[in-house]
Amino acid sequence: MSTTPPISQKIAVNAKTQALLGALLWMKITKIGSNALRKLMALNSDLWHLWWHGEKHQLQLILSKDQIREWQLYQTDCPLNLEKEAHHYHTLGVEWIPFDSSNFPPMLREIHDPPAGLFVQGSLAGLLTAGQRGLAVVGTRKLTAYGQQMTYELVTGLKQSTLCIVSGLALGIDGVAHQAALDVGLPTVAFLGCGLDTCYPIKHTGLADAILEAGGALVSEYPLGVQPLPKLFPRRNRLVVGVSTGVLIIEAPLLSGSMITARFGIEENRTVMAIPHEAKGVNAAGPLKLLRDGAGMVWESLHILQELGLAEREEQMEADTTLPQSTQTQLPLTSIEANDTVEKTTPPLRHPTKHPEDEQEKHVWQALLTNQPNEGLNIEQLMPFITSAKEKHLSSNEVAGILTMLELEGWVTSLAGGRFKANNQPV
């Protein structure tokens, strides 16, 4: 087994690029996730050195036999063109910030499943500068005029604060939040559920460029080339929560990614807030449930500061909580589809099937449905029923992601204590 790169792959690189390439190499191993990568970094923080000089007896404490064999194969048949990869990342200005770096957002280290590192384009100064705090602002893609106006007013009203607006660059509430921050000079950071060489949605390419030009950042835990897939977005949302002190839900149906984000916020002990709504309407259901369950009610920017313990800025903020009428009538409309601006008063009709359509989702759902007691099962209790069947290759992290998708689709309900219960039909 070779302990150095093949001759054709030897390139002169600095320490940062070497760290990037080391991470990319390990990510080529099948089923390597954030948990395994963090364990490898604990073994040796220099992933590049560990790749070429690691010992089998050390690695088998972390990796499976199949992963060890794959790593050994890659010693002579390197899975990457290292020079090409280094050039690609350098051209796009994408850096790898590992978990143990001083440039890694410290609050993100505290969450249950932190990433082993982040791919970053731009600057994370808005989250790293002393005194700065992240505020996650999220909501439905199908926002109403009320949701749009409230998002814009609340974010622009924070212009004198030390908050950084964090969201997911999606259509709807996310896009309005990012644009509002840009309009008043607040730092803003967007987390993507794909590689940073893909802007998703493509309609927000201009917004992404504006975030970078303003000194903000685009961030992902996925390397270049990873395409946006539905199962990646719930995991993206845990990062939005992880870097933030507070989570503000504007509009959200009960079964939505925004409500999953709110749940992450509660589990990670973040301050969860919501705005008041009229009782009827699909987009009102999520915020009203959060408020009933004890979330902070906000309808002015000052309320957000008070909820976050920044009330010492009260006098300074009072003058900014009401926008001039001319500003309120010039809200950014590019994030909204024309047919999405009218709030529906009844939920969409479902077309029930006998089981989830995705094969992996179907398998996890059936394992839960067949074996669950009345109080449900947590992931640890569920795993033996999954690994004893055909889907042996699923990790606990992947099962967690699948359960999240099943919850979004209504096939699974989350219970207290991290337990889940399968539903006979989507609810």
Secondary structure, 3 states (H helix, E strand, C coil): CCCCCCHHHCCCCCHHHHHHHHHHHHHCCCCCCHHHHHHHHHHCCCHHHHHHHCCHHHHCCCCCHHHHHHHHHHHHCCCCCHHHHHHHHHHHCEEEEECCCCCCCHHHHHCCCCCCEEEEEECCHHHHCCCCEEEEEECCCCCCHHHHHHHHHHHHCCCCCCEEEEECCCCCHHHHHHHHHHHHCCCEEEECCCCCCCCCCHHHHHHHHHHHHCCCEEEECCCCCCCCCCCHHHHHHHHHHHCEEEEEECCCCCCCHHHHHHHHHHHCCCEEEECCCCCCCHHHHHHHHHHHCCCEECCCHHHHHHHCCCHHHHHHHHCCCCCCHHHHCCCCCCCCCHHHCCCCCCCCCCCCCCCCCCHHHHHHHHHHHHHCCCCCEEHHHHHHHHHCCCCCCCCHHHHHHHHHHHHHHCCEEEEHHHEEEECCCCC
